[in-house]
Amino acid sequence: MDEQELRKEAHDLDVTVWVGKAGIEAVIDELNDQLAARNLVKVKFLRAARGGTSTEELAEELAEVTGSDVVETRGNTGVFHK
């Protein structure tokens, strides 16, 4: 699938992982489990998780530790693909 097709598929997804004040370390295992079961996973970065960093920076960091790709970030939400 190319990036445009992945974005179309991600449009109707519900958020299934929330990153809160515990940071991305708290959701690494959950995201890996969901990526193993599904093609795409939508993640919401709550204000407490962002602090002084951007959603894009957090998404890239989370993608790096999970071995996934960031399909897109929009607002406070990121879509991941393995």
Backbone as CSV, one residue per row, in Angstrom:
resi,resn,N_x,N_y,N_z,CA_x,CA_y,CA_z,C_x,C_y,C_z
1,MET,0.835,-1.187,0.000,0.000,0.000,0.000,0.879,1.249,0.000
2,ASP,0.491,2.218,-0.784,1.258,3.451,-0.753,0.686,4.375,0.332
3,GLU,1.384,5.470,0.571,1.025,6.354,1.676,-0.378,6.940,1.527
4,GLN,-0.766,7.264,0.309,-2.091,7.837,0.098,-3.190,6.833,0.451
5,GLU,-3.011,5.573,0.069,-3.992,4.541,0.410,-4.063,4.327,1.917
6,LEU,-2.898,4.360,2.580,-2.874,4.200,4.034,-3.612,5.350,4.714
7,ARG,-3.423,6.572,4.228,-4.110,7.731,4.801,-5.622,7.607,4.640
8,LYS,-6.065,7.133,3.465,-7.502,6.944,3.243,-8.063,5.918,4.219
9,GLU,-7.338,4.823,4.397,-7.787,3.764,5.301,-7.799,4.266,6.747
10,ALA,-6.848,5.097,7.101,-6.732,5.598,8.474,-7.813,6.604,8.825
11,HIS,-8.393,7.227,7.829,-9.378,8.287,8.064,-10.526,7.836,8.975
12,ASP,-11.021,6.644,8.782,-12.175,6.159,9.543,-11.809,5.378,10.800
13,LEU,-10.524,5.265,11.100,-10.107,4.537,12.295,-10.446,5.303,13.561
14,ASP,-10.736,4.565,14.613,-10.904,5.158,15.932,-9.556,5.136,16.647
15,VAL,-9.359,6.070,17.552,-8.156,6.079,18.377,-8.228,4.885,19.324
16,THR,-7.153,4.085,19.365,-7.145,2.922,20.256,-5.998,2.959,21.254
17,VAL,-5.080,3.936,21.108,-3.972,4.090,22.055,-3.903,5.563,22.440
18,TRP,-3.844,5.823,23.743,-3.724,7.190,24.239,-2.412,7.323,24.996
19,VAL,-1.627,8.320,24.639,-0.373,8.609,25.325,-0.644,9.753,26.295
20,GLY,-0.478,9.483,27.592,-0.761,10.475,28.622,0.489,10.921,29.338
21,LYS,0.328,11.287,30.608,1.439,11.856,31.364,2.565,10.864,31.615
22,ALA,2.311,9.565,31.498,3.365,8.565,31.679,4.292,8.506,30.467
23,GLY,3.907,9.154,29.371,4.757,9.227,28.187,4.650,8.010,27.291
24,ILE,5.502,8.001,26.264,5.409,6.941,25.265,5.879,5.588,25.784
25,GLU,6.731,5.584,26.815,7.227,4.321,27.362,6.078,3.442,27.844
26,ALA,5.019,4.073,28.333,3.884,3.332,28.889,3.033,2.648,27.817
27,VAL,3.172,3.037,26.553,2.306,2.467,25.512,3.055,1.645,24.460
28,ILE,4.347,1.490,24.613,5.151,0.779,23.606,4.636,-0.641,23.386
29,ASP,4.444,-1.393,24.480,3.983,-2.784,24.346,2.585,-2.854,23.740
30,GLU,1.703,-1.955,24.183,0.331,-1.952,23.653,0.313,-1.638,22.161
31,LEU,1.104,-0.657,21.740,1.156,-0.316,20.318,1.730,-1.471,19.509
32,ASN,2.775,-2.113,20.008,3.334,-3.268,19.306,2.303,-4.381,19.152
33,ASP,1.546,-4.645,20.218,0.510,-5.684,20.160,-0.554,-5.334,19.125
34,GLN,-0.991,-4.077,19.120,-2.027,-3.675,18.173,-1.518,-3.679,16.738
35,LEU,-0.273,-3.282,16.533,0.291,-3.307,15.178,0.429,-4.734,14.661
36,ALA,0.673,-5.682,15.567,0.772,-7.085,15.166,-0.592,-7.615,14.726
37,ALA,-1.656,-7.072,15.317,-3.003,-7.542,15.013,-3.658,-6.785,13.859
38,ARG,-3.236,-5.542,13.631,-3.871,-4.690,12.629,-2.845,-4.019,11.746
39,ASN,-3.291,-3.552,10.625,-2.442,-2.855,9.671,-2.088,-1.449,10.135
40,LEU,-3.072,-0.744,10.678,-2.904,0.642,11.100,-3.437,0.841,12.514
41,VAL,-2.776,1.730,13.259,-3.226,2.063,14.612,-3.183,3.574,14.763
42,LYS,-4.272,4.134,15.309,-4.341,5.572,15.537,-4.052,5.844,17.009
43,VAL,-3.150,6.806,17.258,-2.691,7.132,18.606,-2.974,8.600,18.889
44,LYS,-3.531,8.876,20.060,-3.805,10.256,20.488,-2.765,10.651,21.532
45,PHE,-2.126,11.796,21.319,-1.145,12.322,22.259,-1.825,13.405,23.094
46,LEU,-2.119,13.081,24.340,-2.794,14.019,25.217,-1.849,15.149,25.626
47,ARG,-2.409,16.249,26.068,-1.617,17.438,26.417,-0.541,17.118,27.449
48,ALA,-0.858,16.278,28.421,0.107,15.930,29.472,1.331,15.224,28.901
49,ALA,1.171,14.499,27.806,2.288,13.779,27.191,3.168,14.721,26.379
50,ARG,2.547,15.726,25.774,3.281,16.596,24.866,4.241,17.527,25.588
51,GLY,3.828,18.095,26.701,4.696,19.026,27.405,5.178,20.097,26.446
52,GLY,6.488,20.184,26.245,7.040,21.186,25.339,7.399,20.645,23.969
53,THR,7.038,19.390,23.680,7.386,18.811,22.383,6.162,18.759,21.481
54,SER,6.410,18.634,20.200,5.311,18.582,19.243,4.811,17.146,19.076
55,THR,3.620,17.043,18.543,3.044,15.734,18.246,3.926,14.990,17.252
56,GLU,4.457,15.704,16.258,5.315,15.082,15.240,6.564,14.467,15.869
57,GLU,7.178,15.196,16.811,8.377,14.677,17.479,8.065,13.432,18.295
58,LEU,6.967,13.471,19.045,6.579,12.305,19.837,6.240,11.118,18.946
59,ALA,5.548,11.369,17.844,5.180,10.291,16.924,6.419,9.637,16.326
60,GLU,7.381,10.449,15.920,8.620,9.896,15.354,9.379,9.068,16.386
61,GLU,9.416,9.559,17.619,10.094,8.827,18.687,9.401,7.495,18.964
62,LEU,8.077,7.512,19.009,7.319,6.285,19.245,7.493,5.308,18.085
63,ALA,7.503,5.804,16.874,7.709,4.948,15.707,9.085,4.293,15.753
64,GLU,10.074,5.048,16.178,11.444,4.516,16.231,11.547,3.363,17.225
65,VAL,10.954,3.521,18.415,11.073,2.466,19.432,10.186,1.263,19.148
66,THR,9.162,1.426,18.311,8.293,0.289,17.985,8.627,-0.325,16.626
67,GLY,9.543,0.284,15.891,9.897,-0.243,14.574,8.784,-0.065,13.562
68,SER,7.986,0.981,13.734,6.870,1.234,12.818,7.121,2.520,12.037
69,ASP,6.183,2.843,11.163,6.260,4.066,10.366,5.104,4.974,10.750
70,VAL,5.361,6.275,10.721,4.294,7.246,10.925,3.670,7.513,9.561
71,VAL,2.410,7.179,9.405,1.706,7.428,8.155,1.379,8.910,8.052
72,GLU,0.859,9.477,9.148,0.564,10.903,9.190,0.339,11.335,10.625
73,THR,0.500,12.631,10.856,0.079,13.245,12.110,-0.861,14.382,11.743
74,ARG,-1.887,14.503,12.529,-2.853,15.573,12.299,-3.353,16.010,13.671
75,GLY,-3.152,17.266,13.994,-3.538,17.749,15.314,-2.730,17.038,16.376
76,ASN,-3.404,16.375,17.288,-2.743,15.648,18.375,-2.800,14.139,18.160
77,THR,-3.018,13.721,16.919,-3.187,12.308,16.607,-2.160,11.866,15.566
78,GLY,-1.666,10.649,15.742,-0.748,10.060,14.769,-1.255,8.696,14.342
79,VAL,-0.931,8.320,13.115,-1.320,7.008,12.591,-0.041,6.229,12.309
80,PHE,0.012,4.997,12.813,1.201,4.163,12.701,0.916,2.920,11.877
81,HIS,1.956,2.466,11.171,1.847,1.314,10.288,3.122,0.492,10.428
82,LYS,2.982,-0.824,10.474,4.161,-1.694,10.580,4.379,-2.455,9.310
